[in-house]
Amino acid sequence: MKKFPNALVIMLGVIFLAWVLTFLIPKGTYERVLDPATEQTQVVAGSYAPAQGESLGVFDLFLSVPEGIISRAGLIALILLVGGCFYVIEKTGALGQGLQRVVQVMQGREYLALLLVSVIFAAAGATIGLQEEILGRAPILILFCRSMGYNTLVALGVSFGSAVLGAAFSPSNPFAVVLAQQEAELPLMSGSLFRLVFMLIALALWTLYLLNYARRNRVEKIPMDASNHSMGWRNALVLVLLVGTFSLVTYGLVSLDWGFNHLSACFFAMGLAGGLISGMGLNGTAMAFVEGFREMIFACVVIGLAGSITILLEKGVVIDTIVHGLFTPMEGLPASLSSVGMLASQALLHFPVPSYSGQAVLTMPILTPLSDLMGISRQVTVLAYQYGAVNMDLIVPTNGALMAILAIGGISYDQWLRFIWKPALILFAVAAVAILVALQMGYS
């Protein structure tokens, strides 16, 4: 599989496929109304109807590329500035030395380090939907794992994979479960204990699989470069600044409703301060930022191309047809089959709709009355959505964050699939069991 397409070729291929589908799939739309209370656009259930729309030309195909990149401008800015910031911090030697000290403390207990990293990222995914923000930290995480004798796949599994798991099974992810509950007219954060129990079950199985894989696939240990700096007051202050910035960012996301621009500003300020504190000077700090930007450019392009796919399907007026075709056939099935069918349909829909928050807004207004007719509680419908859609972020090539992280780690998409398919199946099995248990116990 040496000639397996790289991330850029895969994304361009999916963009072309999306363009072709606009000619093959009938055009149709649901009626949408603006809810004045929430200021959100909602889909009117049962309002699907065929629609007219212009066919997309070849120029529209190429035009979608810059439009997709522009649509992800805020996220791209975050990736560039986070990447630049961490390159500066890495050049100071403070982070390398700090993590190397952790490795030394964990000597002989490397599994504990992996467990802690996995739990931390799962918690971040569960609380703030952490995913794209991992891009800037991926190089450091890879070096950290290599210093303990673990390969890049392990590093991405305990960080990105654990964050996706946390987001998918979360009782409180504001961009998934909370948004879906709002769309389903359920009390926000209701049913949290049930979700928490199955999140812990999923995390335990996930972590056991990763630890077993790590044990069977050890690599040569490569000590982290501490840049020959002693841990003086400058490096210690840089580490304090790093911890303080992460604390501020977490507080801003949870309590202040911060977006990408706020995060970008924080990390940019941290990079500038870290460079100056370490004695790199303005020129040295600026050059380190430039090097960090260079490392992140490919990831930024991949993120932008993911946006092109949705733009084409929206322009082609076929996204609503895809939703209608996936969910309507389940109306006559028994409740157990219908609920598991919702899980599968949400997973499939995540290919053309890579934003799981967007998927919640698109599908929940349709599925809520449908589930009422089928005798399925709305909480179970929310479970099917969050488990099906968010877990697919581990797999779908239309997820720009996944493809960008693979590019940073030098991992091809086929390598990742060979690694991830077994633990992903475990997560979907846990999800299906959770849904069936919820049905039996009348979870509402």
Secondary structure, 3 states (H helix, E strand, C coil): CCCCCCHHHHHHHHHHHHHHHHHHCCCEECCEEEECCCCEEEECCCCCEECCCCCCCHHHHHHHHHHHHHHCHHHHHHHHHHHHHHHHHHHHCHHHHHHHHHHHHCCCCHHHHHHHHHHHHHHHHHHHCCCHHHHHHHHHHHHHHHHCCCCHHHHHHHHHHHHHHHHHHCCCCCCCHHHHHHHCCCCCCCCHHHHHHHHHHHHHHHHHHHHHHHHHCCCCCCCCCCCCCCCCHHHHHHHHHHHHHHHHHHHHHHHCCCCHHHHHHHHHHHHHHHHHHCCCHHHHHHHHHHHHHHHHHHHHHHHHHHHHHHHHHHHCCCHHHHHHHHHHHHHHCCHHHHHHHHHHHHHHHCCCCCCHHHHHHHHHHHHHHHHHHHCCCHHHHHHHHHHHHHHHHHCCCCCHHHHHHHHHHCCCHHHHHHHHHHHHHHHHHHHHHHHHHHHHCCCC
